[in-house]
Amino acid sequence: MPHIHYLPDEKRIEVDEGEIILEASLRFKIPHTHVCGGLARCSTCRVLVVEGLENCGERNSAEKAICEQLHFTPAIRLACQTQVFDDVTVRRMAIDTEDLEIINDEMRGKVVPNTIDQEKQIAILFADIRGFTSFSETVLPYDVIYVLNRYFRKMGRVINRYGGMINNYMGDGLMALFGMENSQQAAEQSVRAALEMLEAMEKFNSHLEALYHQSLKIGIGIHYGSVVIGEVGASDNKRVTAIGDAVNLASRIESANKLVGTSLLISESIYTQVREQVIINQSHKVQLPGKSGEYLLYEVVGVTSPSIRQEILPNVSQSSFLRRFFKFFKRLLAFGLKRLKRILR
């Protein structure tokens, strides 16, 4: 017989094969919210299927209509319409009156429904400007904003170019995520982006030296791991972010640059995916604040080969055929201009 394990109730019940989740909840007196009476007219009975989604029946037309309207992921189901055929673990998503208010606002279109709430393997990059507090004390507040905006703009361009997105700004620091859509090359993309960010910072320093007679350095830390992608914030001001221990670890790795005197450190989980593409200067075993044991981190100083995009363009521009072609075209254009001038005379 199938079993349903309820969270956060921590209750496990035995049900009939093919029984609907909401009916089982009511039969065993589990306080399962269902404002419309289980008629698929609302979504207050929604559950997150934590385990055993494959043991649930397919969505019927009534459930599909609501799930499409609210952009539910496959793991979020309406308990009033979902049958179970084997063991499942579900989390009731409407626990109190505040949950109900949020759900009702979604149904009325007052807030954007949560479209994420899923666990993913991604690369997390943290970057921080070294000594920015000291720098900001020597310039006007306007200049602080000016420098930060220029810095974030330059870093954002690099991060976007490599398929990442800046997810959060923390003073003079930032967090970027790689692999939100496709995590297949997230590790490599994040490392290549980090190296180009260091180059962009060097170029930016010539501008800072000319204006303020000072230069800045950045430290970057990258980790690859499992996070929960979700929308966080007040109902009218939500943003997508990543939550999990992997995020905290990436932040600690970035801070470790100060400890070992480096600019770019990656975790072992990143290194195992990019070891053939990167140049490592040295590795460091360090103890990270708030973490037990030692972590092996790698200092990246370069890549062994350019990315595919970078590789193609130089080859095309240096092609002997194209050089001859453009030379011929230039001559042809010059000849045509001469003839045109004669005709105009």
C-alpha positions as CSV (number, residue, x, y, z in Angstrom):
1,M,0.0,0.0,0.0
2,P,1.3,3.5,-0.8
3,H,2.3,5.9,2.0
4,I,2.2,9.6,2.2
5,H,4.7,11.4,4.4
6,Y,3.6,14.9,5.3
7,L,5.9,17.8,6.1
8,P,6.1,19.9,8.2
9,D,3.7,17.6,10.2
10,E,6.1,14.7,10.2
11,K,3.2,12.3,9.8
12,R,3.1,9.2,7.7
13,I,-0.1,7.6,6.6
14,E,-1.0,4.5,4.6
15,V,-3.5,5.2,1.7
16,D,-5.3,3.3,-1.0
17,E,-3.6,3.0,-4.4
18,G,-4.8,5.8,-6.6
19,E,-6.2,7.8,-3.6
20,I,-6.2,11.6,-3.9
21,I,-3.8,13.4,-1.5
22,L,-6.4,15.8,-0.2
23,E,-8.9,13.1,0.5
24,A,-6.3,11.1,2.4
25,S,-5.4,14.2,4.4
26,L,-8.9,14.8,5.5
27,R,-9.5,11.1,6.3
28,F,-6.5,11.2,8.7
29,K,-7.4,14.6,10.1
30,I,-4.3,16.4,8.7
31,P,-5.0,20.1,8.6
32,H,-4.8,20.5,4.9
33,T,-6.1,23.9,3.6
34,H,-8.6,23.7,0.7
35,V,-10.6,27.0,0.5
36,C,-12.6,26.0,-2.6
37,G,-13.6,22.6,-1.2
38,G,-11.2,20.6,-3.4
39,L,-12.8,21.6,-6.7
40,A,-9.6,23.0,-8.3
41,R,-10.9,26.5,-8.1
42,C,-8.0,27.7,-6.0
43,S,-4.5,26.6,-5.2
44,T,-4.5,26.6,-1.4
45,C,-4.2,22.9,-1.2
46,R,-0.9,23.0,-3.2
47,V,1.9,20.7,-2.1
48,L,5.6,20.4,-3.0
49,V,6.4,16.8,-3.8
50,V,9.7,16.4,-2.1
51,E,10.2,12.7,-3.0
52,G,8.3,10.3,-5.2
53,L,7.0,12.6,-7.9
54,E,7.1,9.7,-10.3
55,N,4.6,7.9,-8.1
56,C,2.0,10.6,-8.6
57,G,-0.6,10.5,-11.4
58,E,-0.5,12.9,-14.3
59,R,-2.1,16.3,-14.0
60,N,-5.7,16.4,-15.2
61,S,-7.1,19.3,-17.2
62,A,-8.4,21.2,-14.1
63,E,-5.0,21.0,-12.4
64,K,-3.2,21.9,-15.6
65,A,-5.2,25.1,-16.0
66,I,-4.2,26.4,-12.6
67,C,-0.6,25.2,-12.8
68,E,-0.1,26.9,-16.1
69,Q,-1.7,30.1,-14.8
70,L,0.6,30.2,-11.8
71,H,3.7,28.8,-13.6
72,F,4.1,25.9,-11.2
73,T,7.1,23.6,-11.6
74,P,6.3,19.9,-12.0
75,A,7.0,19.2,-8.3
76,I,4.2,21.5,-7.2
77,R,0.9,19.8,-7.3
78,L,-2.7,20.4,-6.3
79,A,-3.5,17.9,-3.5
80,C,-7.2,17.9,-4.5
81,Q,-6.4,16.5,-7.9
82,T,-3.3,14.4,-7.4
83,Q,-3.5,10.6,-7.1
84,V,-0.7,8.6,-5.5
85,F,0.3,5.1,-6.6
86,D,3.3,4.5,-4.4
87,D,5.2,6.2,-1.5
88,V,5.5,10.0,-1.7
89,T,6.8,12.8,0.6
90,V,4.9,16.1,0.3
91,R,5.2,19.5,2.0
92,R,2.0,21.4,2.6
93,M,2.6,24.9,1.3
94,A,-0.3,26.8,3.0
95,I,0.4,26.5,6.7
96,D,-1.0,29.7,8.2
97,T,-3.1,32.8,7.3
98,E,-0.1,34.6,5.9
99,D,0.5,31.8,3.4
100,L,-3.1,32.0,2.4
101,E,-2.8,35.8,1.8
102,I,0.2,35.2,-0.5
103,I,-1.6,32.4,-2.4
104,N,-4.7,34.6,-2.8
105,D,-2.7,37.5,-4.0
106,E,-1.1,35.2,-6.6
107,M,-4.5,34.0,-7.8
108,R,-5.7,37.6,-8.1
109,G,-2.5,38.6,-10.0
110,K,-1.3,41.0,-7.4
111,V,2.1,39.4,-7.1
112,V,4.2,37.3,-9.6
113,P,3.8,33.7,-8.7
114,N,6.9,31.8,-7.5
115,T,8.2,30.1,-10.7
116,I,11.4,28.6,-9.3
117,D,11.7,26.8,-6.0
118,Q,13.9,24.0,-7.3
119,E,17.2,22.5,-6.4
120,K,20.0,22.9,-8.9
121,Q,23.7,22.3,-9.3
122,I,25.3,25.6,-10.3
123,A,28.5,27.6,-10.0
124,I,28.5,30.4,-7.5
125,L,31.0,33.3,-7.9
126,F,31.7,35.9,-5.2
127,A,33.9,38.9,-5.9
128,D,35.0,41.7,-3.5
129,I,37.0,44.8,-3.9
130,R,40.1,44.8,-1.6
131,G,40.6,48.0,0.4
132,F,37.5,49.8,-0.9
133,T,36.7,51.2,2.5
134,S,40.0,53.0,2.7
135,F,39.6,54.2,-0.9
136,S,36.1,55.5,-0.2
137,E,37.3,57.5,2.8
138,T,39.6,59.5,0.5
139,V,37.1,60.5,-2.1
140,L,33.7,62.3,-2.2
141,P,30.5,60.2,-1.8
142,Y,29.6,61.0,-5.4
143,D,32.9,59.4,-6.5
144,V,32.2,56.3,-4.5
145,I,28.9,55.8,-6.3
146,Y,30.5,56.6,-9.6
147,V,33.4,54.1,-9.1
148,L,31.0,51.3,-7.9
149,N,28.7,51.8,-10.8
150,R,31.5,51.7,-13.3
151,Y,33.0,48.6,-11.6
152,F,29.7,46.7,-11.5
153,R,28.9,47.6,-15.1
154,K,32.3,46.3,-16.3
155,M,32.0,43.1,-14.2
156,G,28.4,42.6,-15.3
157,R,29.4,42.7,-19.0
158,V,32.0,40.0,-18.5
159,I,29.7,37.8,-16.4
160,N,26.8,38.1,-18.9
161,R,29.2,37.3,-21.7
162,Y,29.9,33.9,-20.1
163,G,26.3,33.0,-19.4
164,G,26.2,34.2,-15.8
165,M,24.0,36.7,-14.0
166,I,24.8,39.0,-11.1
167,N,22.3,37.9,-8.5
168,N,23.2,40.2,-5.5
169,Y,25.2,43.3,-4.6
170,M,26.7,43.6,-1.2
171,G,28.4,47.0,-0.7
172,D,31.4,46.6,-3.0
173,G,30.9,42.9,-3.5
174,L,28.8,40.8,-5.8
175,M,27.4,37.3,-6.2
176,A,27.0,35.8,-9.6
177,L,25.4,32.6,-10.6
178,F,26.3,30.4,-13.6
179,G,24.3,27.5,-14.9
180,M,20.8,28.7,-14.1
181,E,19.5,27.6,-17.5
182,N,22.1,24.9,-18.3
183,S,24.7,23.8,-15.8
184,Q,26.7,21.7,-18.2
185,Q,29.5,24.2,-18.7
186,A,28.8,26.4,-15.6
187,A,32.1,25.6,-13.9
188,E,34.2,26.5,-17.0
189,Q,32.2,29.6,-17.8
190,S,32.5,30.9,-14.2
191,V,36.3,30.4,-14.2
192,R,36.8,32.1,-17.6
193,A,34.6,34.9,-16.5
194,A,36.6,35.3,-13.3
195,L,39.9,35.5,-15.2
196,E,38.5,38.1,-17.6
197,M,37.1,40.1,-14.6
198,L,40.7,40.3,-13.2
199,E,41.8,41.6,-16.6
200,A,39.0,44.1,-16.7
201,M,39.9,45.3,-13.3
202,E,43.5,45.9,-14.4
203,K,42.3,48.0,-17.3
204,F,39.9,49.9,-15.0
205,N,42.8,50.7,-12.7
206,S,44.4,52.9,-15.3
207,H,41.2,55.0,-15.2
208,L,41.2,55.1,-11.4
209,E,44.9,56.1,-11.3
210,A,44.3,59.0,-13.7
211,L,41.4,60.3,-11.6
212,Y,42.2,59.4,-8.1
213,H,45.9,58.4,-8.1
214,Q,44.9,55.0,-6.6
215,S,44.3,51.5,-7.8
216,L,42.1,48.7,-6.6
217,K,42.3,44.9,-6.5
218,I,39.6,42.3,-6.4
219,G,39.4,38.8,-4.9
220,I,37.2,36.1,-6.4
221,G,36.0,32.8,-5.1
222,I,34.1,30.1,-7.0
223,H,32.3,26.9,-5.8
224,Y,30.1,24.4,-7.6
225,G,27.3,22.8,-5.6
226,S,23.7,22.2,-4.9
227,V,21.4,25.2,-4.1
228,V,17.7,25.9,-3.9
229,I,16.7,28.6,-6.5
230,G,13.8,30.6,-5.2
231,E,12.1,34.0,-5.0
232,V,12.8,35.9,-1.8
233,G,11.5,39.1,-0.4
234,A,8.2,41.0,0.3
235,S,5.4,39.9,-1.9
236,D,5.6,43.1,-4.0
237,N,9.4,43.2,-4.3
238,K,10.7,39.6,-4.8
239,R,13.9,38.6,-6.5
240,V,15.3,35.2,-7.5
241,T,18.3,34.1,-5.5
242,A,20.2,31.0,-4.5
243,I,20.1,29.6,-1.0
244,G,22.2,26.8,0.5
245,D,25.5,25.8,2.0
246,A,27.2,26.0,-1.4
247,V,26.5,29.8,-1.4
248,N,28.1,30.2,2.0
249,L,31.1,28.1,1.0
250,A,31.7,30.2,-2.1
251,S,31.7,33.3,0.0
252,R,34.2,31.8,2.4
253,I,36.4,30.8,-0.5
254,E,36.5,34.4,-1.8
255,S,37.5,35.6,1.7
256,A,40.3,33.0,1.8
257,N,42.1,35.0,-0.9
258,K,43.1,37.5,1.8
259,L,44.5,34.7,3.9
260,V,46.7,33.2,1.3
261,G,47.5,36.3,-0.8
262,T,45.7,35.3,-4.0
263,S,43.2,36.8,-6.4
264,L,41.2,33.8,-7.7
265,L,40.5,30.6,-5.7
266,I,38.3,27.8,-6.8
267,S,37.0,24.8,-4.8
268,E,37.7,21.2,-5.5
269,S,34.3,20.7,-7.0
270,I,35.1,23.3,-9.6
271,Y,38.7,22.1,-10.1
272,T,37.5,18.5,-11.0
273,Q,35.5,19.9,-13.9
274,V,38.0,22.3,-15.3
275,R,41.4,20.8,-14.5
276,E,42.1,20.3,-18.3
277,Q,41.3,23.9,-19.1
278,V,43.0,25.9,-16.4
279,I,46.5,26.7,-15.2
280,I,47.0,26.3,-11.5
281,N,49.7,28.2,-9.7
282,Q,49.4,26.4,-6.4
283,S,46.9,24.7,-4.1
284,H,46.2,25.7,-0.5
285,K,44.7,23.7,2.4
286,V,42.8,26.2,4.5
287,Q,40.3,26.2,7.3
288,L,37.4,28.3,6.4
289,P,35.4,30.4,9.1
290,G,32.2,28.6,10.1
291,K,33.3,25.3,8.5
292,S,34.8,22.2,10.1
293,G,38.0,20.6,8.7
294,E,40.4,21.9,6.0
295,Y,39.4,22.7,2.4
296,L,41.7,22.2,-0.6
297,L,41.5,25.4,-2.8
298,Y,43.3,26.0,-6.1
299,E,44.7,29.3,-7.3
300,V,43.9,29.8,-11.0
301,V,46.2,32.0,-13.0
302,G,45.1,31.3,-16.6
303,V,43.5,28.9,-19.1
304,T,45.2,26.4,-21.4
305,S,43.2,27.4,-24.4
306,P,40.8,30.2,-25.4
307,S,37.0,29.5,-25.3
308,I,35.3,28.4,-28.5
309,R,34.1,31.9,-29.2
310,Q,37.5,33.4,-28.7
311,E,39.1,30.6,-30.7
312,I,37.0,31.1,-33.8
313,L,37.4,34.8,-34.3
314,P,41.2,35.0,-34.5
315,N,41.3,32.1,-36.9
316,V,38.8,33.7,-39.2
317,S,40.5,37.1,-39.2
318,Q,43.9,35.5,-39.8
319,S,42.8,33.3,-42.7
320,S,45.0,33.8,-45.7
321,F,42.1,33.4,-48.0
322,L,40.2,36.2,-46.3
323,R,43.2,38.5,-46.3
324,R,43.5,38.1,-50.0
325,F,39.8,38.5,-50.5
326,F,39.7,41.8,-48.5
327,K,42.8,43.1,-50.3
328,F,41.2,42.4,-53.7
329,F,37.9,44.0,-52.6
330,K,39.8,47.1,-51.4
331,R,41.5,47.5,-54.8
332,L,38.2,47.0,-56.6
333,L,36.5,49.7,-54.4
334,A,39.4,52.1,-55.1
335,F,39.2,51.5,-58.9
336,G,35.4,52.0,-58.8
337,L,35.7,55.3,-57.0
338,K,38.2,56.6,-59.6
339,R,35.9,55.6,-62.4
340,L,33.0,57.3,-60.6
341,K,34.9,60.6,-60.2
342,R,35.7,60.6,-64.0
343,I,32.1,60.1,-64.9
344,L,31.0,62.9,-62.6
345,R,33.5,65.3,-64.2
